[in-house]
Amino acid sequence: MGLESFLLDYGIIIGLAILGYWLLKIVHFPAPAIMGPMVAIGSYQVLGGGLPELSVNAVNAFQIILGLSLGARINYEKLTE
């Protein structure tokens, strides 16, 4: 896999994720940071976009980012509700 192909593939994935987040945030959809990228990338795949599989390192990095994002939203006040 060449550098151009790598940058294009990851650029499309990141661009779709940002677009999905932005669209769902505009319509006040619950949890747009999680659902937006899933809906956008899933729709792209279903419509025949054909994105390649991500490497294990990329998947691990995205899972860490997601976990940190969710964990940062938890505070003592939310736990006592």
PyMOL Python script that loads the backbone (N, CA, C, O; Angstrom):
from pymol import cmd

cmd.read_pdbstr("""\
ATOM      1  N   MET A   1       0.850  -1.164   0.000  1.00  0.00           N
ATOM      2  CA  MET A   1       0.000   0.000   0.000  1.00  0.00           C
ATOM      3  C   MET A   1       0.892   1.222   0.000  1.00  0.00           C
ATOM      4  O   MET A   1       1.732   1.393   0.883  1.00  0.00           O
ATOM      5  N   GLY A   2       0.703   2.074  -1.002  1.00  0.00           N
ATOM      6  CA  GLY A   2       1.512   3.272  -1.113  1.00  0.00           C
ATOM      7  C   GLY A   2       1.021   4.376  -0.197  1.00  0.00           C
ATOM      8  O   GLY A   2      -0.078   4.311   0.355  1.00  0.00           O
ATOM      9  N   LEU A   3       1.851   5.382  -0.050  1.00  0.00           N
ATOM     10  CA  LEU A   3       1.522   6.500   0.828  1.00  0.00           C
ATOM     11  C   LEU A   3       0.287   7.245   0.337  1.00  0.00           C
ATOM     12  O   LEU A   3      -0.549   7.649   1.144  1.00  0.00           O
ATOM     13  N   GLU A   4       0.162   7.431  -0.967  1.00  0.00           N
ATOM     14  CA  GLU A   4      -1.006   8.130  -1.503  1.00  0.00           C
ATOM     15  C   GLU A   4      -2.294   7.385  -1.179  1.00  0.00           C
ATOM     16  O   GLU A   4      -3.281   7.991  -0.762  1.00  0.00           O
ATOM     17  N   SER A   5      -2.283   6.072  -1.373  1.00  0.00           N
ATOM     18  CA  SER A   5      -3.454   5.263  -1.088  1.00  0.00           C
ATOM     19  C   SER A   5      -3.797   5.301   0.398  1.00  0.00           C
ATOM     20  O   SER A   5      -4.966   5.396   0.771  1.00  0.00           O
ATOM     21  N   PHE A   6      -2.777   5.227   1.236  1.00  0.00           N
ATOM     22  CA  PHE A   6      -2.956   5.281   2.685  1.00  0.00           C
ATOM     23  C   PHE A   6      -3.600   6.594   3.100  1.00  0.00           C
ATOM     24  O   PHE A   6      -4.577   6.601   3.849  1.00  0.00           O
ATOM     25  N   LEU A   7      -3.057   7.702   2.617  1.00  0.00           N
ATOM     26  CA  LEU A   7      -3.585   9.017   2.974  1.00  0.00           C
ATOM     27  C   LEU A   7      -5.003   9.213   2.443  1.00  0.00           C
ATOM     28  O   LEU A   7      -5.837   9.809   3.124  1.00  0.00           O
ATOM     29  N   LEU A   8      -5.282   8.730   1.264  1.00  0.00           N
ATOM     30  CA  LEU A   8      -6.617   8.850   0.691  1.00  0.00           C
ATOM     31  C   LEU A   8      -7.626   8.051   1.516  1.00  0.00           C
ATOM     32  O   LEU A   8      -8.692   8.560   1.862  1.00  0.00           O
ATOM     33  N   ASP A   9      -7.288   6.807   1.826  1.00  0.00           N
ATOM     34  CA  ASP A   9      -8.205   5.954   2.591  1.00  0.00           C
ATOM     35  C   ASP A   9      -8.496   6.542   3.968  1.00  0.00           C
ATOM     36  O   ASP A   9      -9.656   6.645   4.366  1.00  0.00           O
ATOM     37  N   TYR A  10      -7.465   6.921   4.684  1.00  0.00           N
ATOM     38  CA  TYR A  10      -7.658   7.466   6.023  1.00  0.00           C
ATOM     39  C   TYR A  10      -8.282   8.859   5.962  1.00  0.00           C
ATOM     40  O   TYR A  10      -9.027   9.243   6.864  1.00  0.00           O
ATOM     41  N   GLY A  11      -7.987   9.607   4.921  1.00  0.00           N
ATOM     42  CA  GLY A  11      -8.613  10.915   4.753  1.00  0.00           C
ATOM     43  C   GLY A  11     -10.113  10.791   4.541  1.00  0.00           C
ATOM     44  O   GLY A  11     -10.886  11.580   5.084  1.00  0.00           O
ATOM     45  N   ILE A  12     -10.526   9.806   3.757  1.00  0.00           N
ATOM     46  CA  ILE A  12     -11.955   9.571   3.537  1.00  0.00           C
ATOM     47  C   ILE A  12     -12.623   9.145   4.835  1.00  0.00           C
ATOM     48  O   ILE A  12     -13.702   9.635   5.168  1.00  0.00           O
ATOM     49  N   ILE A  13     -11.994   8.242   5.564  1.00  0.00           N
ATOM     50  CA  ILE A  13     -12.575   7.759   6.821  1.00  0.00           C
ATOM     51  C   ILE A  13     -12.715   8.904   7.828  1.00  0.00           C
ATOM     52  O   ILE A  13     -13.770   9.066   8.442  1.00  0.00           O
ATOM     53  N   ILE A  14     -11.665   9.685   7.993  1.00  0.00           N
ATOM     54  CA  ILE A  14     -11.715  10.791   8.958  1.00  0.00           C
ATOM     55  C   ILE A  14     -12.693  11.865   8.492  1.00  0.00           C
ATOM     56  O   ILE A  14     -13.432  12.425   9.302  1.00  0.00           O
ATOM     57  N   GLY A  15     -12.702  12.153   7.199  1.00  0.00           N
ATOM     58  CA  GLY A  15     -13.646  13.128   6.666  1.00  0.00           C
ATOM     59  C   GLY A  15     -15.095  12.700   6.868  1.00  0.00           C
ATOM     60  O   GLY A  15     -15.933  13.516   7.252  1.00  0.00           O
ATOM     61  N   LEU A  16     -15.397  11.431   6.612  1.00  0.00           N
ATOM     62  CA  LEU A  16     -16.747  10.922   6.838  1.00  0.00           C
ATOM     63  C   LEU A  16     -17.123  10.984   8.314  1.00  0.00           C
ATOM     64  O   LEU A  16     -18.262  11.303   8.656  1.00  0.00           O
ATOM     65  N   ALA A  17     -16.171  10.680   9.182  1.00  0.00           N
ATOM     66  CA  ALA A  17     -16.434  10.724  10.619  1.00  0.00           C
ATOM     67  C   ALA A  17     -16.777  12.144  11.067  1.00  0.00           C
ATOM     68  O   ALA A  17     -17.728  12.345  11.822  1.00  0.00           O
ATOM     69  N   ILE A  18     -16.019  13.110  10.612  1.00  0.00           N
ATOM     70  CA  ILE A  18     -16.280  14.508  10.967  1.00  0.00           C
ATOM     71  C   ILE A  18     -17.611  14.969  10.389  1.00  0.00           C
ATOM     72  O   ILE A  18     -18.383  15.636  11.077  1.00  0.00           O
ATOM     73  N   LEU A  19     -17.889  14.624   9.140  1.00  0.00           N
ATOM     74  CA  LEU A  19     -19.148  14.991   8.508  1.00  0.00           C
ATOM     75  C   LEU A  19     -20.342  14.383   9.250  1.00  0.00           C
ATOM     76  O   LEU A  19     -21.338  15.064   9.493  1.00  0.00           O
ATOM     77  N   GLY A  20     -20.237  13.112   9.604  1.00  0.00           N
ATOM     78  CA  GLY A  20     -21.320  12.451  10.336  1.00  0.00           C
ATOM     79  C   GLY A  20     -21.567  13.093  11.688  1.00  0.00           C
ATOM     80  O   GLY A  20     -22.714  13.304  12.084  1.00  0.00           O
ATOM     81  N   TYR A  21     -20.490  13.404  12.396  1.00  0.00           N
ATOM     82  CA  TYR A  21     -20.625  14.080  13.695  1.00  0.00           C
ATOM     83  C   TYR A  21     -21.327  15.424  13.518  1.00  0.00           C
ATOM     84  O   TYR A  21     -22.265  15.745  14.248  1.00  0.00           O
ATOM     85  N   TRP A  22     -20.870  16.194  12.556  1.00  0.00           N
ATOM     86  CA  TRP A  22     -21.408  17.533  12.321  1.00  0.00           C
ATOM     87  C   TRP A  22     -22.894  17.479  11.966  1.00  0.00           C
ATOM     88  O   TRP A  22     -23.690  18.260  12.489  1.00  0.00           O
ATOM     89  N   LEU A  23     -23.266  16.555  11.076  1.00  0.00           N
ATOM     90  CA  LEU A  23     -24.668  16.452  10.667  1.00  0.00           C
ATOM     91  C   LEU A  23     -25.573  16.063  11.827  1.00  0.00           C
ATOM     92  O   LEU A  23     -26.641  16.648  12.007  1.00  0.00           O
ATOM     93  N   LEU A  24     -25.154  15.086  12.606  1.00  0.00           N
ATOM     94  CA  LEU A  24     -26.002  14.659  13.715  1.00  0.00           C
ATOM     95  C   LEU A  24     -26.027  15.680  14.847  1.00  0.00           C
ATOM     96  O   LEU A  24     -27.004  15.755  15.592  1.00  0.00           O
ATOM     97  N   LYS A  25     -24.969  16.460  14.981  1.00  0.00           N
ATOM     98  CA  LYS A  25     -24.969  17.521  15.989  1.00  0.00           C
ATOM     99  C   LYS A  25     -25.948  18.622  15.598  1.00  0.00           C
ATOM    100  O   LYS A  25     -26.617  19.192  16.460  1.00  0.00           O
ATOM    101  N   ILE A  26     -26.035  18.924  14.305  1.00  0.00           N
ATOM    102  CA  ILE A  26     -26.956  19.957  13.818  1.00  0.00           C
ATOM    103  C   ILE A  26     -28.414  19.568  14.102  1.00  0.00           C
ATOM    104  O   ILE A  26     -29.219  20.417  14.484  1.00  0.00           O
ATOM    105  N   VAL A  27     -28.751  18.293  13.916  1.00  0.00           N
ATOM    106  CA  VAL A  27     -30.132  17.850  14.124  1.00  0.00           C
ATOM    107  C   VAL A  27     -30.387  17.427  15.575  1.00  0.00           C
ATOM    108  O   VAL A  27     -31.446  16.881  15.884  1.00  0.00           O
ATOM    109  N   HIS A  28     -29.428  17.676  16.458  1.00  0.00           N
ATOM    110  CA  HIS A  28     -29.534  17.385  17.891  1.00  0.00           C
ATOM    111  C   HIS A  28     -29.827  15.913  18.165  1.00  0.00           C
ATOM    112  O   HIS A  28     -30.653  15.579  19.015  1.00  0.00           O
ATOM    113  N   PHE A  29     -29.145  15.049  17.441  1.00  0.00           N
ATOM    114  CA  PHE A  29     -29.263  13.608  17.635  1.00  0.00           C
ATOM    115  C   PHE A  29     -28.485  13.226  18.890  1.00  0.00           C
ATOM    116  O   PHE A  29     -27.417  13.789  19.131  1.00  0.00           O
ATOM    117  N   PRO A  30     -28.983  12.290  19.698  1.00  0.00           N
ATOM    118  CA  PRO A  30     -28.244  11.895  20.898  1.00  0.00           C
ATOM    119  C   PRO A  30     -26.901  11.239  20.548  1.00  0.00           C
ATOM    120  O   PRO A  30     -26.813  10.457  19.601  1.00  0.00           O
ATOM    121  N   ALA A  31     -25.892  11.554  21.298  1.00  0.00           N
ATOM    122  CA  ALA A  31     -24.544  10.992  21.148  1.00  0.00           C
ATOM    123  C   ALA A  31     -23.998  11.139  19.726  1.00  0.00           C
ATOM    124  O   ALA A  31     -23.640  10.139  19.103  1.00  0.00           O
ATOM    125  N   PRO A  32     -23.930  12.365  19.202  1.00  0.00           N
ATOM    126  CA  PRO A  32     -23.461  12.535  17.822  1.00  0.00           C
ATOM    127  C   PRO A  32     -22.000  12.151  17.627  1.00  0.00           C
ATOM    128  O   PRO A  32     -21.603  11.777  16.523  1.00  0.00           O
ATOM    129  N   ALA A  33     -21.195  12.236  18.681  1.00  0.00           N
ATOM    130  CA  ALA A  33     -19.772  11.899  18.551  1.00  0.00           C
ATOM    131  C   ALA A  33     -19.562  10.406  18.313  1.00  0.00           C
ATOM    132  O   ALA A  33     -18.551  10.007  17.735  1.00  0.00           O
ATOM    133  N   ILE A  34     -20.497   9.590  18.749  1.00  0.00           N
ATOM    134  CA  ILE A  34     -20.377   8.145  18.540  1.00  0.00           C
ATOM    135  C   ILE A  34     -21.184   7.713  17.320  1.00  0.00           C
ATOM    136  O   ILE A  34     -20.687   6.991  16.456  1.00  0.00           O
ATOM    137  N   MET A  35     -22.427   8.164  17.263  1.00  0.00           N
ATOM    138  CA  MET A  35     -23.330   7.714  16.205  1.00  0.00           C
ATOM    139  C   MET A  35     -23.037   8.344  14.845  1.00  0.00           C
ATOM    140  O   MET A  35     -23.218   7.695  13.814  1.00  0.00           O
ATOM    141  N   GLY A  36     -22.591   9.591  14.830  1.00  0.00           N
ATOM    142  CA  GLY A  36     -22.338  10.274  13.566  1.00  0.00           C
ATOM    143  C   GLY A  36     -21.330   9.560  12.675  1.00  0.00           C
ATOM    144  O   GLY A  36     -21.633   9.254  11.521  1.00  0.00           O
ATOM    145  N   PRO A  37     -20.130   9.292  13.198  1.00  0.00           N
ATOM    146  CA  PRO A  37     -19.165   8.559  12.369  1.00  0.00           C
ATOM    147  C   PRO A  37     -19.643   7.170  11.973  1.00  0.00           C
ATOM    148  O   PRO A  37     -19.383   6.718  10.859  1.00  0.00           O
ATOM    149  N   MET A  38     -20.344   6.487  12.884  1.00  0.00           N
ATOM    150  CA  MET A  38     -20.840   5.148  12.555  1.00  0.00           C
ATOM    151  C   MET A  38     -21.851   5.198  11.415  1.00  0.00           C
ATOM    152  O   MET A  38     -21.796   4.385  10.492  1.00  0.00           O
ATOM    153  N   VAL A  39     -22.768   6.149  11.482  1.00  0.00           N
ATOM    154  CA  VAL A  39     -23.800   6.274  10.444  1.00  0.00           C
ATOM    155  C   VAL A  39     -23.167   6.677   9.108  1.00  0.00           C
ATOM    156  O   VAL A  39     -23.492   6.105   8.067  1.00  0.00           O
ATOM    157  N   ALA A  40     -22.276   7.649   9.140  1.00  0.00           N
ATOM    158  CA  ALA A  40     -21.675   8.136   7.893  1.00  0.00           C
ATOM    159  C   ALA A  40     -20.813   7.072   7.219  1.00  0.00           C
ATOM    160  O   ALA A  40     -20.946   6.829   6.020  1.00  0.00           O
ATOM    161  N   ILE A  41     -19.935   6.443   7.986  1.00  0.00           N
ATOM    162  CA  ILE A  41     -19.053   5.427   7.403  1.00  0.00           C
ATOM    163  C   ILE A  41     -19.847   4.194   6.994  1.00  0.00           C
ATOM    164  O   ILE A  41     -19.587   3.608   5.943  1.00  0.00           O
ATOM    165  N   GLY A  42     -20.820   3.794   7.823  1.00  0.00           N
ATOM    166  CA  GLY A  42     -21.666   2.656   7.473  1.00  0.00           C
ATOM    167  C   GLY A  42     -22.465   2.902   6.206  1.00  0.00           C
ATOM    168  O   GLY A  42     -22.572   2.022   5.352  1.00  0.00           O
ATOM    169  N   SER A  43     -23.028   4.103   6.082  1.00  0.00           N
ATOM    170  CA  SER A  43     -23.786   4.453   4.872  1.00  0.00           C
ATOM    171  C   SER A  43     -22.889   4.430   3.637  1.00  0.00           C
ATOM    172  O   SER A  43     -23.284   3.936   2.580  1.00  0.00           O
ATOM    173  N   TYR A  44     -21.696   4.962   3.779  1.00  0.00           N
ATOM    174  CA  TYR A  44     -20.738   4.969   2.670  1.00  0.00           C
ATOM    175  C   TYR A  44     -20.411   3.537   2.226  1.00  0.00           C
ATOM    176  O   TYR A  44     -20.341   3.249   1.031  1.00  0.00           O
ATOM    177  N   GLN A  45     -20.215   2.658   3.192  1.00  0.00           N
ATOM    178  CA  GLN A  45     -19.896   1.264   2.866  1.00  0.00           C
ATOM    179  C   GLN A  45     -21.080   0.569   2.195  1.00  0.00           C
ATOM    180  O   GLN A  45     -20.909  -0.147   1.207  1.00  0.00           O
ATOM    181  N   VAL A  46     -22.285   0.786   2.739  1.00  0.00           N
ATOM    182  CA  VAL A  46     -23.476   0.137   2.184  1.00  0.00           C
ATOM    183  C   VAL A  46     -23.748   0.615   0.758  1.00  0.00           C
ATOM    184  O   VAL A  46     -24.204  -0.156  -0.086  1.00  0.00           O
ATOM    185  N   LEU A  47     -23.467   1.879   0.502  1.00  0.00           N
ATOM    186  CA  LEU A  47     -23.689   2.430  -0.840  1.00  0.00           C
ATOM    187  C   LEU A  47     -22.574   2.070  -1.824  1.00  0.00           C
ATOM    188  O   LEU A  47     -22.589   2.525  -2.968  1.00  0.00           O
ATOM    189  N   GLY A  48     -21.610   1.258  -1.386  1.00  0.00           N
ATOM    190  CA  GLY A  48     -20.584   0.760  -2.291  1.00  0.00           C
ATOM    191  C   GLY A  48     -19.285   1.533  -2.285  1.00  0.00           C
ATOM    192  O   GLY A  48     -18.520   1.456  -3.246  1.00  0.00           O
ATOM    193  N   GLY A  49     -19.019   2.272  -1.229  1.00  0.00           N
ATOM    194  CA  GLY A  49     -17.797   3.063  -1.141  1.00  0.00           C
ATOM    195  C   GLY A  49     -16.535   2.223  -1.147  1.00  0.00           C
ATOM    196  O   GLY A  49     -15.528   2.626  -1.727  1.00  0.00           O
ATOM    197  N   GLY A  50     -16.572   1.071  -0.517  1.00  0.00           N
ATOM    198  CA  GLY A  50     -15.448   0.148  -0.543  1.00  0.00           C
ATOM    199  C   GLY A  50     -14.204   0.610   0.186  1.00  0.00           C
ATOM    200  O   GLY A  50     -13.120   0.637  -0.399  1.00  0.00           O
ATOM    201  N   LEU A  51     -14.336   0.968   1.435  1.00  0.00           N
ATOM    202  CA  LEU A  51     -13.149   1.333   2.218  1.00  0.00           C
ATOM    203  C   LEU A  51     -12.390   0.081   2.625  1.00  0.00           C
ATOM    204  O   LEU A  51     -12.999  -0.964   2.855  1.00  0.00           O
ATOM    205  N   PRO A  52     -11.076   0.171   2.716  1.00  0.00           N
ATOM    206  CA  PRO A  52     -10.291  -0.988   3.135  1.00  0.00           C
ATOM    207  C   PRO A  52     -10.410  -1.198   4.639  1.00  0.00           C
ATOM    208  O   PRO A  52     -10.848  -0.312   5.373  1.00  0.00           O
ATOM    209  N   GLU A  53     -10.009  -2.387   5.081  1.00  0.00           N
ATOM    210  CA  GLU A  53      -9.975  -2.648   6.515  1.00  0.00           C
ATOM    211  C   GLU A  53      -8.861  -1.821   7.137  1.00  0.00           C
ATOM    212  O   GLU A  53      -7.801  -1.629   6.541  1.00  0.00           O
ATOM    213  N   LEU A  54      -9.119  -1.336   8.348  1.00  0.00           N
ATOM    214  CA  LEU A  54      -8.094  -0.577   9.070  1.00  0.00           C
ATOM    215  C   LEU A  54      -7.089  -1.536   9.685  1.00  0.00           C
ATOM    216  O   LEU A  54      -7.409  -2.686   9.986  1.00  0.00           O
ATOM    217  N   SER A  55      -5.878  -1.048   9.864  1.00  0.00           N
ATOM    218  CA  SER A  55      -4.858  -1.870  10.507  1.00  0.00           C
ATOM    219  C   SER A  55      -5.198  -2.028  11.985  1.00  0.00           C
ATOM    220  O   SER A  55      -5.965  -1.241  12.541  1.00  0.00           O
ATOM    221  N   VAL A  56      -4.634  -3.030  12.606  1.00  0.00           N
ATOM    222  CA  VAL A  56      -4.871  -3.281  14.028  1.00  0.00           C
ATOM    223  C   VAL A  56      -4.433  -2.080  14.858  1.00  0.00           C
ATOM    224  O   VAL A  56      -5.107  -1.718  15.823  1.00  0.00           O
ATOM    225  N   ASN A  57      -3.321  -1.465  14.497  1.00  0.00           N
ATOM    226  CA  ASN A  57      -2.843  -0.296  15.242  1.00  0.00           C
ATOM    227  C   ASN A  57      -3.817   0.870  15.141  1.00  0.00           C
ATOM    228  O   ASN A  57      -4.041   1.573  16.126  1.00  0.00           O
ATOM    229  N   ALA A  58      -4.395   1.083  13.970  1.00  0.00           N
ATOM    230  CA  ALA A  58      -5.364   2.172  13.798  1.00  0.00           C
ATOM    231  C   ALA A  58      -6.623   1.895  14.619  1.00  0.00           C
ATOM    232  O   ALA A  58      -7.147   2.796  15.273  1.00  0.00           O
ATOM    233  N   VAL A  59      -7.106   0.664  14.590  1.00  0.00           N
ATOM    234  CA  VAL A  59      -8.286   0.306  15.372  1.00  0.00           C
ATOM    235  C   VAL A  59      -8.022   0.513  16.854  1.00  0.00           C
ATOM    236  O   VAL A  59      -8.862   1.064  17.565  1.00  0.00           O
ATOM    237  N   ASN A  60      -6.860   0.075  17.325  1.00  0.00           N
ATOM    238  CA  ASN A  60      -6.502   0.269  18.734  1.00  0.00           C
ATOM    239  C   ASN A  60      -6.428   1.745  19.096  1.00  0.00           C
ATOM    240  O   ASN A  60      -6.903   2.141  20.161  1.00  0.00           O
ATOM    241  N   ALA A  61      -5.848   2.556  18.239  1.00  0.00           N
ATOM    242  CA  ALA A  61      -5.744   3.995  18.501  1.00  0.00           C
ATOM    243  C   ALA A  61      -7.125   4.625  18.568  1.00  0.00           C
ATOM    244  O   ALA A  61      -7.388   5.437  19.454  1.00  0.00           O
ATOM    245  N   PHE A  62      -8.018   4.262  17.640  1.00  0.00           N
ATOM    246  CA  PHE A  62      -9.369   4.827  17.640  1.00  0.00           C
ATOM    247  C   PHE A  62     -10.148   4.373  18.874  1.00  0.00           C
ATOM    248  O   PHE A  62     -10.938   5.147  19.413  1.00  0.00           O
ATOM    249  N   GLN A  63      -9.943   3.140  19.330  1.00  0.00           N
ATOM    250  CA  GLN A  63     -10.623   2.667  20.531  1.00  0.00           C
ATOM    251  C   GLN A  63     -10.126   3.406  21.774  1.00  0.00           C
ATOM    252  O   GLN A  63     -10.911   3.702  22.675  1.00  0.00           O
ATOM    253  N   ILE A  64      -8.846   3.700  21.824  1.00  0.00           N
ATOM    254  CA  ILE A  64      -8.300   4.469  22.947  1.00  0.00           C
ATOM    255  C   ILE A  64      -8.877   5.877  22.952  1.00  0.00           C
ATOM    256  O   ILE A  64      -9.262   6.388  24.003  1.00  0.00           O
ATOM    257  N   ILE A  65      -8.939   6.505  21.786  1.00  0.00           N
ATOM    258  CA  ILE A  65      -9.508   7.856  21.682  1.00  0.00           C
ATOM    259  C   ILE A  65     -10.967   7.849  22.121  1.00  0.00           C
ATOM    260  O   ILE A  65     -11.393   8.733  22.864  1.00  0.00           O
ATOM    261  N   LEU A  66     -11.728   6.870  21.672  1.00  0.00           N
ATOM    262  CA  LEU A  66     -13.138   6.770  22.047  1.00  0.00           C
ATOM    263  C   LEU A  66     -13.285   6.550  23.550  1.00  0.00           C
ATOM    264  O   LEU A  66     -14.128   7.180  24.190  1.00  0.00           O
ATOM    265  N   GLY A  67     -12.480   5.671  24.110  1.00  0.00           N
ATOM    266  CA  GLY A  67     -12.537   5.418  25.549  1.00  0.00           C
ATOM    267  C   GLY A  67     -12.179   6.642  26.368  1.00  0.00           C
ATOM    268  O   GLY A  67     -12.829   6.933  27.372  1.00  0.00           O
ATOM    269  N   LEU A  68     -11.149   7.361  25.948  1.00  0.00           N
ATOM    270  CA  LEU A  68     -10.775   8.588  26.659  1.00  0.00           C
ATOM    271  C   LEU A  68     -11.866   9.644  26.563  1.00  0.00           C
ATOM    272  O   LEU A  68     -12.139  10.361  27.526  1.00  0.00           O
ATOM    273  N   SER A  69     -12.483   9.733  25.400  1.00  0.00           N
ATOM    274  CA  SER A  69     -13.555  10.709  25.209  1.00  0.00           C
ATOM    275  C   SER A  69     -14.745  10.399  26.113  1.00  0.00           C
ATOM    276  O   SER A  69     -15.297  11.293  26.754  1.00  0.00           O
ATOM    277  N   LEU A  70     -15.132   9.138  26.160  1.00  0.00           N
ATOM    278  CA  LEU A  70     -16.255   8.762  27.017  1.00  0.00           C
ATOM    279  C   LEU A  70     -15.895   8.881  28.489  1.00  0.00           C
ATOM    280  O   LEU A  70     -16.703   9.354  29.288  1.00  0.00           O
ATOM    281  N   GLY A  71     -14.698   8.460  28.852  1.00  0.00           N
ATOM    282  CA  GLY A  71     -14.268   8.534  30.241  1.00  0.00           C
ATOM    283  C   GLY A  71     -14.149   9.951  30.753  1.00  0.00           C
ATOM    284  O   GLY A  71     -14.385  10.205  31.934  1.00  0.00           O
ATOM    285  N   ALA A  72     -13.788  10.872  29.892  1.00  0.00           N
ATOM    286  CA  ALA A  72     -13.641  12.268  30.303  1.00  0.00           C
ATOM    287  C   ALA A  72     -14.984  12.915  30.620  1.00  0.00           C
ATOM    288  O   ALA A  72     -15.032  13.936  31.306  1.00  0.00           O
ATOM    289  N   ARG A  73     -16.061  12.337  30.134  1.00  0.00           N
ATOM    290  CA  ARG A  73     -17.386  12.901  30.381  1.00  0.00           C
ATOM    291  C   ARG A  73     -17.990  12.432  31.700  1.00  0.00           C
ATOM    292  O   ARG A  73     -18.997  12.979  32.148  1.00  0.00           O
ATOM    293  N   ILE A  74     -17.392  11.438  32.315  1.00  0.00           N
ATOM    294  CA  ILE A  74     -17.915  10.918  33.577  1.00  0.00           C
ATOM    295  C   ILE A  74     -17.323  11.720  34.714  1.00  0.00           C
ATOM    296  O   ILE A  74     -16.108  11.902  34.791  1.00  0.00           O
ATOM    297  N   ASN A  75     -18.175  12.197  35.591  1.00  0.00           N
ATOM    298  CA  ASN A  75     -17.702  12.912  36.783  1.00  0.00           C
ATOM    299  C   ASN A  75     -18.534  12.462  37.991  1.00  0.00           C
ATOM    300  O   ASN A  75     -19.473  11.679  37.851  1.00  0.00           O
ATOM    301  N   TYR A  76     -18.190  12.946  39.126  1.00  0.00           N
ATOM    302  CA  TYR A  76     -18.831  12.511  40.359  1.00  0.00           C
ATOM    303  C   TYR A  76     -20.321  12.830  40.349  1.00  0.00           C
ATOM    304  O   TYR A  76     -21.125  12.022  40.814  1.00  0.00           O
ATOM    305  N   GLU A  77     -20.697  13.974  39.837  1.00  0.00           N
ATOM    306  CA  GLU A  77     -22.099  14.362  39.804  1.00  0.00           C
ATOM    307  C   GLU A  77     -22.931  13.397  38.952  1.00  0.00           C
ATOM    308  O   GLU A  77     -24.049  13.048  39.333  1.00  0.00           O
ATOM    309  N   LYS A  78     -22.403  12.967  37.814  1.00  0.00           N
ATOM    310  CA  LYS A  78     -23.131  12.032  36.966  1.00  0.00           C
ATOM    311  C   LYS A  78     -23.226  10.664  37.615  1.00  0.00           C
ATOM    312  O   LYS A  78     -24.209   9.952  37.406  1.00  0.00           O
ATOM    313  N   LEU A  79     -22.228  10.284  38.394  1.00  0.00           N
ATOM    314  CA  LEU A  79     -22.260   8.991  39.048  1.00  0.00           C
ATOM    315  C   LEU A  79     -23.292   8.943  40.168  1.00  0.00           C
ATOM    316  O   LEU A  79     -23.847   7.882  40.453  1.00  0.00           O
ATOM    317  N   THR A  80     -23.557  10.089  40.810  1.00  0.00           N
ATOM    318  CA  THR A  80     -24.510  10.122  41.925  1.00  0.00           C
ATOM    319  C   THR A  80     -25.952  10.306  41.473  1.00  0.00           C
ATOM    320  O   THR A  80     -26.866  10.206  42.291  1.00  0.00           O
ATOM    321  N   GLU A  81     -26.171  10.568  40.204  1.00  0.00           N
ATOM    322  CA  GLU A  81     -27.556  10.726  39.701  1.00  0.00           C
ATOM    323  C   GLU A  81     -28.281   9.423  39.645  1.00  0.00           C
ATOM    324  O   GLU A  81     -29.446   9.381  39.248  1.00  0.00           O
TER     325      GLU A  81
END
""", "prot")
cmd.dss("prot")
cmd.show_as("cartoon", "prot")
cmd.util.cbc("prot")
cmd.orient("prot")
